[in-house]
Amino acid sequence: MIELLDFTWRQLLKPDFYINNGGLWVLLFIVFAETGLMVGFFLPGDSLLFVAGIYSENLIAKLPTGGTGVEFLDLVILLVLVSASGILGNSVGYWFGRKSGPFLFHRKDSFLFKQRYLYQAKEFYDKHGGQAIVFARFLPIVRTFAPIIAGIVSMDRKKFTYYNVVGCVAWVFLMLFAGHYLWKFILVKYHFDLKEHLEVIVIGIVVVTTFPVLYKIFFGRKKTVEK
């Protein structure tokens, strides 16, 4: 455990901080909190799962039953647990959106709130809601609010549940297995231990996951103006 005197707020942005201080249970809570509590948009979800793949054996060993001793089975167990947390988090976000939706649709326009944006969102989710829920899982910040918006615009519950499960399992699988097997491959092939260079991993994942969002914001808007 980390000493309180050594704690700095910057450590909250480092995935290894959560792995070393709380382990599996903190990991599950963070994955849930990113969407379930709507305050976890600043948490390092992608990089945390990647690093969790590297430390999968250590994390599973914290279970009451301990690990299986088989790395693939340990990864599968971790996949199931983390996916369940993510699915539950999205479901809570959707539930909150469903509860607040009627109020928002009857709220008068203000400087910060415009009803037409809700109708535009509803139209988008009616057409592309499934894709939005799946792809949002791979985009920081977006995944925090996507299930809430889906609930606000009353996206079909069964449709949401299906794509929630598909998107979450795909996200967790890719991040965990990529982290575990890429770490092993690079260690064996190049004798380079990613555990000692986690900052590079975090920066790389942040760049890869946020680039599509930034591209859409800046270049998508430019194309719209030109039309």
N, C-alpha and C positions, 0 to 999 in steps of 0.2 A: 504493500500500500504506500501511497505517496505521502510524504510528510507535509503537514499543513503549511509550514514555513516555506516550503519549496514550491508551493502552488502558485501558478500564474494563470490569468484568464486565457492566455493564448493556448494553453494546453487543451482547452475545450474544443479546439479546432483540429486537434491531432487524434487520429483514430487509435493509435497505440495507447493513449492515455486511458481510454475506456476499456481496452482489452486488458491492461495491466491493473486497473482499479475497478473491480466489479465483475469483469469477465463476461460470461455468458448472459447473466441476468441483466446486466446493464446494456449489453448488445440488444437483447430482445426488447427491452423497454424503449431504447432509442428508435428502433425500427417501428415500433408501435406509435411512439410519440410524434414522429415525423408527419403523420397524417391524422392520427387519432386525437392528439391534443392540440394540433394546429399552432404549436409554438416551436416545433422542432425543425423549422425550415433552415435554420443556421447550422444544424448538426451535419457532420460529415458522413452521410449515409452511404454513398457509393464507395468511397475510400475505406470506410469502416468495414464494409462487407468484404472488400478485397483483402484487407489485412486480416479479417476473421478467417478467411480461407487459409492464409498462411499459418495462423495459430489455431487451426481447427482442432488439432489433437489436444492442445492445452485447454481449450474451451469445453470440449465434451468431457474431459476428465473431471470437470467440476460438477457433473451430474451426480446425483446420489448413487446411481448404478455404475458410474465411471464410464470410461470409453470401452469400445469393443475390441480394440487392438488391431482393427483393420481400418486403414485410413479411408478407404472408399465408403465403408459403412458409417464411419464417424462423420464424414462429409454429408452423407444422406440424412443422418439424424439432425445435423445442424441445419441442413436445407429445410427439413420439415418444420423444425421449431421456429426458425426465422421467418419462413413463409407464413406460418400461422399467425405470427405477431403482425406481419405486414398486412395480411388479409383482414385481420381484426381491426387494425388501425384505420384502414380505408373504410371499413364498414361503419365505424364510429363516426368518421368524417362525413360519410354519406347520410347517416342518420341525423346528424346535426344539421346538415343542409336541408333535408326534408322537413325538419321541424321549423327552420327559420325561413324557408321558401315562401310560404303564404304571406308572411308579414312583409317580406321584401317586395313581392309583386303588388302589394297594395300601398306601398310607401310612396310618398310624393317625391318628385325629383328635387335634388339639392345640388350644391356646388360639386360635391364629391360623388353623388349617387345619381345615376341616370337609369330609368327603367328600360330604356331601349337596349342597353347593354345586356340586361337579363334575357330579353327576347332574342337577341342575337346569339347569346350563349345557348339558349334552349334550342334554337334552330340548328346550331352547330352540333350539339350533343344528340339531337334527333337523327342527324345524318352520319356523324362520325364519332359518336359517343364511345363505342367500343374501342376504336383505335386510340382515342384520346386517353382513356383509362390505362391502356397497355403502355403506350409510349411515354406517358407522364411519369411512370415508374422510373424511367431512365434519365429524367431531367430534374436536377435539384430545384427546389422552391416550387416548381410546377406540380410535382407529385404531392406536395403538402395541400394544395388548394383544389386540385382536380376532382377528388371525390366529394368535396364540399359543394362545389359548383354543380356536380352531377346530381346531388341531392336537392339543391335549390331549384334546379330546372326540372325536377321530377323525372329523371331518367328511369326507364323501366327497371324495376328492382332485380328481376331475374337476369336481365342483360348486364346490368352493372355487376352482379355477383359473379357471373361467368367470366367476364373480362377482368374483374378484380383478381380472381384466382389465377387466371392465365398470365396476366401481367406481373403479378407478384412472384409467382414461381419462376418465371423466365428471368426476371431481374436478379433474384437471389441466386439462382443456379449459375448464371453467367458470372456474377461477381465472385461468389465463393469458389467455384471450380477454377476460374481464371486465376484467382489469387493463389490457390494451393498449388496447382500444377505448373503455372508459370514460374513461381518461386522455385519449385523443385528442378524444373528444366534449366533455368538460368544458373542455379547453384551447381548442378552436375556438369553442365556444358561449359560454363564460363567461370566457375568457382567464385561467383559474385552473389553475396547474400543480401537479398532485398530487405531483410529484417534490419540491416544496418543503414539502409537508405530509404526509410519510409517517407521522408519529406519529398523525395523525388516522385514517389508513387502518388502521393496526394496531389501534388501540382499537376502531374500528367493526367490523372483522372478528372480533376476539376476542369482542366482545359478541354478535354475530350467531351465531357458531359455538358458543359456550358456553351461551347462554340455554336451548336445548332440554335440555341435560344438567342444568342447575340446576333447571329447571322440573320435570323428571322426578324428580329426587332429592327435592325439597321437597314439591311438590304431589302427585306420584304416591304418595309414602309416606303423606301425609295422607289421601288417598282410601282407601288400603288399610286404615289404622287405623279409619276411620269404618265400613267394611264389617264 
